[in-house]
Amino acid sequence: MAGEMMYGEAMATAIIEEMQRDADVVFYGQTWR
Amino acid sequence: MTERDPMLKMFGRSRVRIAPISETAEIGIAVGTALTGLHPIVELWMSEFMLVAMDQVLNEAPRLRYMSGGQVQVPLVLKAGYGFAAGWGGQHSNCIYHTMMGIPGLKVALPSTPANAKGLMASAIRDNNPVVYLHHYMLTLDTGDVPEGEHLVPFGVADIKRAGSDVTLVATGWMVKKSLAAAEQLEREGISAEVIDPRTLAPLDVATIVRSVKKTGRLVLVDQAPRQSSAAAVIAAEVAEKGFEHLRAPVVMVTDLDASVPYSEPLESYLLPNEEKIVDAVRSCRSGFARGRSYGEDFIPAVSRRSFPQESWRLRESS
């Protein structure tokens, strides 16, 4: 099954799915400030 | 990232950290985290911000597995936007993947579609080596079909986006979209262009490109990076070594001009590859015009005069 998705959304989906799959995956984002 | 980011709520502060804008510290901490067995993803707004952490990116993360004799691994993803072409000026509009694709131990992924954006990211996270994952800002809002659930795109496997028989176009990121549009236009002229997206520059799927050149006999490389620091230059060298006998015309590179990307949007457009430049390059390649020529800046202005505002051109001529 495939669904329509935006490029940016597809990246975020992969990150979330991989973080749900593997508890060793961690995320460092940059602050806006 | 802000305190209101939903990822914080989903995974908690132990797995999601808001780092200060200090790339040296952020990437350095991530390399250390990876050495302990975790799989950090570092998100940077712009790929150029990695330049302040080049020791960590080029000389630490990719070397440690080799230098420890395989005792440690650095499963790290450096995610960053690149190639912004909307008047963001010389420090935010660059393509610096050439610097990274030549570093042993470092992998480089450049998705050009939503499906590849998902699949390459999942593969990058599962890789036990450092991966620079560069997403193109001009593609952020593009939509396309994306497989639901687990979707992995293997590294080092190029995607033939469009089959053709007269010329091979190799492009990455945003340039894939422009090359496909150029191929449509060429088809109306009776020229059949094959469009290949390598998807990863390290590893690079040279075999698929050479197979295509064997079929078409002509190669046009489309790259948003400046000519002499482009992936195109590397691919041209690989084809010269591994597929020279198949070429019926010189390889042509359609690249950014060798200049800092200007803040002025008309001048920015003047510098960057576009559909018209790609079409003209293919026509010239097919007509034999390219033979024996150095196909660089002497070519690009000639085709650009027609497509950019007159004041931009006068500005250049008077400078």
Interface residues (C-beta under 8 A of the other chain):
Chain A: M1 A2 G3 E4 M5 M6 Y7 G8 E9 A10 M11 T13 A14 I15 I16 E17 E18 M19 D22 A23 D24 V25 V26 F27 Y28 G29 Q30 T31 W32
Chain B: M1 T2 D5 M7 M10 F11 S14 R15 V16 R17 I18 A19 P20 I21 E26 I29 A30 T33 G37 L38 H39 P40 I41 V42 E43 L44 W45 K79 P111 T113 P114 A115 A117 K118 G119 M121 A122 I125 R126 H135 L139 T140 L141 D142 T143 G144 D145 V146 P147 E148 G149 E150 H151
